[in-house]
Amino acid sequence: MKTTPETPPDTHPRRPPSRTFVRFAALAAPLVLTSCSGANATSTRGGPSVLTAPGGAPIAGIEVHALDERPRLTLVNRDGDPAPAIAVAFATDPGPATAAVLSALVEARLTTAGFETRVRADRTGFRVEWLVDNTTRITPFFGALVRAMRDPVVANGPETPLVTRRLLALRKTPLDAPELAAASACTGRLGLSPSEPVPDPAAPTFAGELEGQRREGLHAGRASIAAVGPASFGALVAKALEASEGWPIGEPAADPFPTADTVASYVAPPQSAPRGQVTLAVRLGDALGAVATAERLAAPGSPLHARLGSLPEAFHAVEVVGVARARGGCVSVTIEPDVRIDPAALERAAARAAAITRHEIRLESAAPANASVAMRQILSAADPRDAASRAAWWDLTTPVPSAPPRLAVALALPPRATTAPGSSGRTFAAELDSAWAKANEPVVERRAAVERGQGELWALVASPCGVVDEGATDAGLTALAMLAAAASRDPNAGVALEPWVGPDGVGLVAHAAPRDEHETPVELARRVGDAAARALSPTALTSLALTEARTSALAHIERTTGRGGVAFETLASALVPEHPSWLDPLGVYTRVSGAGLEGTRLRLRTLLEGPLRLAVLANADAAQAAEVAQAVDRWLVPRPPARACPTSTRGAPRTGPLTARLARDAGLAQALVAAPMPAVSASGHDLALFVALALGGDGGLLEAALPPSNGVRATARIVGTNQAAALVIDVRAPSDLLASAVNDVRALLGRLSRSGLGAPEFSRAAALASRRDTESRADPRRRLIQLWSGRSQTPRETPTAQAIAAFLATSLAENALLVVETHPDP
């Protein structure tokens, strides 16, 4: 569509807040550039085109011709378009008025010459696009273009009406606030700030001012030409351009960098930002890097999206912009909260989200960029005019490697009842400084060991809080979140993720081998750390992953605790009435089966807000551990004050025999005979584990007391966390045999309490403990968990018979036992 004064070019479209809109104002650039045969004399611009490939070999049918005293020409050779196209890009002095009047001047003069063109302008330049209907008009087009650039401006000339309408349209396109001027100056977006002058076409000095701008901005040093069409068309364009004469000559556009960062806030106009909005724009020295950064930031599942969504007050990106400028480029991100935030908390929440966005821009812009981003932008344009316009604009840009990044931030506060003029949000700048300082601080506690030569690198990122704050209504939700996080892993990452639900923490184990001989140890570490932390992001959880996790958790609960987990839920509710998951962090069946996606995401977000610890078993050197930590820290949000686990109190246990009903088709009745034990890591817990070994397994005391041939089965295990633990003997039997089996177990435990273990039983348990200890130390998972927990990896000492006897005398006394009996419904 042709630009009209009533429709200012490149106006900012409103977008739904739930979607990320990516606008590449950079248009695009040629991928690889060569010189025309016989046309490689000194160009009007110094230095090669920004995308000149090493050796100058053409790639993807894109080439550049550097012509003496003419604009540089980029040719994009492609077939199939209904008509070929030519575009001319001009870099102007900064400011919307300059681009507006010069674009109108050129457009009007070309129209007078008989060429209908489409013109697009922004703050830093404009593009003239012509769909070539007749190749015999190429030479006249260049002649008309030279005259449009070269002919002096006269008062009340034929182009004055269009220039006047274009300036009038510009006046009708103000920025929402003056505070947006710095960001708009970076991106080149049109919009008038109150501080920016707009010339008056009726003033007697206007023609002279426009003539000065023409001489300064319309010459070959600030112009670039591109042609898109078949190779034969490109040859005609190159020949016509080389034969053309009279091009004005001048220096490239200065396009200065800002001298300082800016942070501002303002009250948004009504309906503009009802929840508040933050715009960040960063001027960079590399246009390719700026546009590539924008692509990565806007990609679905990018760290930016995940990190913003993981905030306590979640934000999302509504627009990502990548811009190529005459010198360097710009990347801009606009974010807003998912829901309305209390005005008293908005500035702090916005500052935290802005700091994360700035951090992501910095990390992504540090990655090397190449011409592939320009190739995608040029060749993906369906309209040949767009492709030509992008190619011409890219050819104008020049990298500025020494330029420091410059930041412009503007917070739009929601409209309020007051209409008092001026900016608000005086605390935003201070909050942003504080949040930015914390964004560069380590977040996770780090523990590492180097095991050179191992096939894989292992990492465990977990919360030491475990399930301490889970209650009766959400028992098992934390473990379910870990299972769902592991199920949501990216299969393309090549990293195995395993949920770890331990007695003293919950988290994810991640491990991987190098992809190939080219992947360095540090790259492997970054890949493993990124995969683990990415999976922990609440935004990564899906309904499918939750369904898979819930199915797995419920199957495990039934497999280990019986049909529907009925008996164990009754037991846990009696031993630790307010915190049943303290006895088993996987929780209880009824609560896990009813968990929903939003509740699981909320639990994961809460977990990430608390303290986290990282353990790494590096397989090459210590630098790997540091790289894993940096990759994990990237996804986390520093929170003042220092992260700490919540505290919870333990209610008084219930006593007496307990009963419950199983489903009618349960088959066997079930009884749990339990005795409280020292919590994990507490003194005496190792003795409890030793006793469980003596009781269970082939040849154990339970097998001798309840022979399987009688139709009765019994197992023993230690359950619990660092909050509470218990010895649980699980008896399964026909209903008519359950009572006598429970009495046999009571009798066995009473004998042990009075007499302790016999020598054969003690020796058998000691041998089992030694074998299991040896096997566990051979497993890298166990070594990793012990490193994370801070436990010694030296073999455990076998307890003495005297210590076991004293322990049994108190822990298995009759008054310490709690029995739960469950029978199928009749």
C-alpha angles and dihedrals in degrees: 000000000000115000113250130188089244090057108045111212121260096006115180111264120217112238134194108267092230094063133065113232115204117201118181102200084175087078096198145287141229114273102214128009135207135170127253114253106264093006104088099109122130111307125224087247124054121239131021125299112279092251101046106143122224107273092014096257114159118246129195093358095294121127139163128220118203108207128191113252092351134093114275114261126222118194122201108191113207138137133216103055115127088235135000122246142213124204131187120201123200126194110211135186112282117276135078096246095058093052091043096054097040093048090050091048093053094042093050093049093048090049090052088052090055101260118126107207139174113232126197124185140181135168096288104039148321141248128221113205125192126185103213109229095172125024091209087071095061094092093046089048092057090046091052090046092052091051091047089055098039108038114096121246116250128196113271091003122169092267093057097092093055092044089051094049091047092053091047090053090049091054088055091056106068124167115253089248139352088249089072093061095093094051092045090049088056097048096035092232114163117246133117124246119205089240093057115090121227116203119239111233089205093059115105090232095053097092091051092049092050091048090055091050090048093054091045099045111024107072139099093265090066098037137080129185128209132183127198122196143076119334090255090057091050091053090053092050093048091049093048093048093049090051094048120100142193101050113164111243128216148134125290119265114281094218094182123213121239113264096220144013118263131208121184142156134201143172108264122232116257114287091009103100110356093173097034126261139217124209119195122186123181122193110215133188094233122063093193090052092048095053093041089050090053091051093053094044092051097044115116110262093018118156088248093060093044096046094048090048092050094058118112085243098038120221132187136199116253097179137016118188130189117191135188112206134186087266117026123322147260135236119198132184127189117198136179136181120268091231136014113286125208107266091235090059100035099088094051092045091047091049091053092049091046091051090053091048091050090048091052092049090052094048095045094045090054090067114096115257131207140182094278091090091057092045090055092049094048100041095041092061108107095196111069089217090059092048091050092046091052093047093049093048094048090053090059095060124098124193119238103199095179096052114112116227113262122207131210118185127181125181116204109205116205115265113270135197092263119082095194110145124240136055127305132194098075091170095054096086092050092047090049092052090050094047092047092052090051092046088067095048123095112264107184125062107243133219123169144175129185119226102177117206098024115138096234141033113234129202135176121195111184146148116252087206090074110172097330094126098043115115137191093284099051103031108154098016094114093052090046089053090055093049090049092048091054090048091053094059120135107250091203091064091072091221123128113225123196127181114239115204104175136167093256103030149000128226147106131298113210126186138164144161122230112284091229142328090287098060109096123220090251092051090050090051092049091050094051094046093047093049093051096046094042091055090052092059111109090222090062093063115102134187089248092054091047092051091051091048094047092050091051094047095048092048090052093048092051093044094052103031107028139254110349090344087268099142095044093047088054091049096046092047088055100044097041104013098182098036113038093164089064085076094046118008090207085072131211128318099240094052096044093048091056099045116124134205098255093048091050091049090049091052091050091049090050090050092053091051090061130067118302130195128202126203121187131190100198118201097201117021145332092268088073092062091052091050093051089050092051091049091051094044089055091068097046131083119227110229127198127251106041113284115259136172117253119250124233134182127229118234124222113277122242121242138206132057115314130203137192139170128250127206114281093248094050091112101203131047118236136212130185119205108193140178125188114249135189111284121256111287090015121119110276097025091110088056090053090053090050091052091050089055090052092051102043140054134038109333093012127139093260092055090053093048096043110029112204090229088074091065092252125117127190133181133181129211141157114241130184149072137251086288101054140350140185143185106240123193109195114205122190119187143136110284094252092054100042098087094052091046091053090050090052090053091048090051092050093050091047091053091050091049091054102036108019124216122329119235095259093048091047093049092048092051092046091052092049092049092051093048093048092048091053093047093048093052089055090058113085089210090062092046089050093050092047090050090050093047094045093236121151115258093208115111115274118251116243110248118240122254089242092055091049092049093051091047093050093049092064105026098050099040113136093248090056095059125099121192129199119189123191128183132185115258110265 
